[in-house]
Amino acid sequence: MRIRVLKPSFPGDEPDFVREAWVGLELPVLEGKEQPVLVPPAKLPWRALSFSKLVARLFSRQLPDQPMPAYLVSAAEGFEVLERERPEAAKWWKRRFPDALSGRYNFRFNAENCQELRHEPA
């Protein structure tokens, strides 16, 4: 199964242009995880929050305080799509988190911000 990202997902350390780059992309959901899974909220002490998470908490972006349903996408596979479709955002990921793209990690996308696609793209 694949999903189409309809709007930016969970707030994180990435800048807005990187978060927004996922919008409109069709991504393969992790095999065996076709249904959204509950992901834990970011519960960090205030002093441990990154600057962007602190700003998000203080202003417009609220960090979830309850587990949220999310689709899991292999970081390596998601990155391939991002690199092909939005190379500038892919460069940011490659510079900042090269280990995350190794295939051992997953991206998570808020289920409320995604559309399920049951067909393979043409």
C-alpha positions in Angstrom: 0.0 0.0 0.0 1.0 3.6 -0.6 0.0 6.9 1.0 -0.2 10.4 -0.3 0.9 13.1 2.2 -1.8 15.8 2.3 -0.2 18.2 4.8 2.9 18.4 7.0 3.1 15.8 9.7 4.5 15.9 13.2 6.6 18.9 14.2 10.3 18.1 14.4 13.7 19.6 14.0 13.4 20.1 10.3 12.7 23.5 8.8 9.3 24.2 7.3 10.4 23.9 3.7 11.6 20.3 4.5 8.4 19.4 6.3 6.3 20.8 3.5 8.4 19.0 0.8 6.6 15.7 1.7 3.2 17.2 0.8 1.9 15.6 -2.4 4.4 12.7 -2.4 3.2 9.1 -2.7 5.2 6.9 -0.4 5.3 3.1 0.2 4.0 2.1 3.6 6.2 -0.3 5.5 5.3 -3.9 4.6 3.1 -5.5 7.3 2.2 -2.0 8.7 -0.6 -1.1 6.3 -2.8 0.2 9.1 -1.7 3.2 11.1 0.1 2.4 14.3 0.1 4.5 17.5 3.3 6.4 18.0 4.3 7.9 21.3 4.2 11.6 21.9 7.4 13.6 22.3 7.6 13.9 26.1 10.8 15.6 26.9 11.7 18.0 29.7 11.6 21.6 28.6 15.4 21.9 28.9 15.9 18.9 26.5 13.7 20.3 23.8 15.4 21.5 20.6 14.9 25.2 19.7 12.4 24.3 17.0 10.4 22.0 19.3 10.4 24.7 22.0 9.1 27.3 19.4 6.5 24.8 18.2 5.3 24.2 21.7 5.1 27.9 22.6 3.5 29.0 19.3 1.5 27.6 16.5 2.6 24.0 16.3 1.4 21.9 19.2 3.3 18.7 20.0 1.0 15.8 20.6 0.6 14.8 24.2 -1.2 11.6 23.4 -0.2 8.7 21.1 -1.0 9.5 17.5 -1.9 7.1 14.7 0.8 7.2 12.0 1.9 5.4 8.9 5.4 4.1 8.9 7.6 4.5 5.8 11.1 3.1 5.5 13.4 6.1 5.7 15.5 4.7 2.9 12.5 4.3 0.6 10.9 7.6 1.6 14.2 9.3 1.0 14.4 7.9 -2.5 11.1 9.5 -3.4 12.0 12.8 -1.7 15.4 12.9 -3.5 13.7 12.3 -6.8 10.9 14.8 -6.3 12.2 17.4 -3.9 16.1 17.4 -4.1 16.6 20.5 -1.9 14.7 18.9 1.0 16.6 15.6 0.4 19.9 17.5 0.7 18.9 18.8 4.1 18.2 15.2 5.3 21.4 13.9 3.8 23.5 16.6 5.5 21.7 16.5 8.9 20.8 12.8 9.4 22.7 10.6 7.0 22.4 7.6 9.4 18.6 7.9 9.4 18.6 7.1 5.7 20.5 3.8 6.1 17.4 1.6 6.0 17.3 0.9 9.8 14.9 3.7 10.6 11.4 4.7 9.6 9.7 8.0 8.9 6.3 8.4 10.5 3.4 10.4 8.9 0.4 11.5 10.9 -2.5 9.3 9.6 -4.9 12.3 9.7 -2.6 14.0 7.2 -2.4 11.2 4.7 -4.6 9.5 2.1 -4.5 5.8 1.6 -3.8 4.7 -2.0 -4.6 1.0 -2.7 -3.2 1.0 -6.3 0.3 1.1 -7.6 1.3 4.3 -9.4 1.3 4.2 -13.2 
